[in-house]
Amino acid sequence: MIEYKVVELAVVTDESIEEVLNRWTLQGWHFDSVQFVVREASKRPSMAFVMFTREAANGHQPVG
């Protein structure tokens, strides 16, 4: 079974994205994708969601 991790970034900078990528990949997660939230009035993202995956321990579905 695959386990998913979603990390919300309220401050979207190259440093904040790098920090999240480095922190979670060091814990065994694999980067999957990133989605940016952009408001009409600005081209700069107001937030981002970074998604990771990994195999669930012992093939069991995680709880909680």
N, C-alpha and C positions, 0 to 999 in steps of 0.2 A: 504494500500500500504506500501511496505517496502522501507525505505530510507537507502542508503549505504554511508559509510564514508571510505575513503582510506587515510592512513597517511604514507608518505614516510620517512624512516629513512636513512640518509646518514651516520650516525655514529651508528654502531650496537654494543651495549654493553648491559649487563643486566640492567644497570641503565637507559639507554635511552628507552629500551622496557618497563620497569616498569613505567617510567614517562608517556609514551604515554597511556599505559593501564589504569593507575590511572586517568589521566586527562579526557579521553573520557568516561570512565565508570561512573565517577562522574557526567557527563553531560547527562546521560541517555542512552548512546550507549551501545550495547552488543557486546562483543568481538566475532568475527566470525572466523578469521584465520590470520596466518602470513605466508608470503612467503619471503624466503631469496634469494638473488642474490649472487652466488658464482662464482668467476673467476677460470679458469683452473689452474692458477699458485698458488692459495691459497685455503686452506680449510676454511678459515675464511670468513664470509659473508662481501661483500663490501657495501651492502645496504639491506634494508628490507621494505616490504609493510605490514602494519597492517590494517586489514579490520574489520569494525564494521557495525552493522545494528541497526535499530530501526523502530518502527512504525511511519509513517509520521503523522504530526499533522493533526487532523480532518480527517484522511483517505485520504488526498489529496496528489497527487504527487508533490514533491518539484520542484521548478523552479530554474535554474541556478546552 
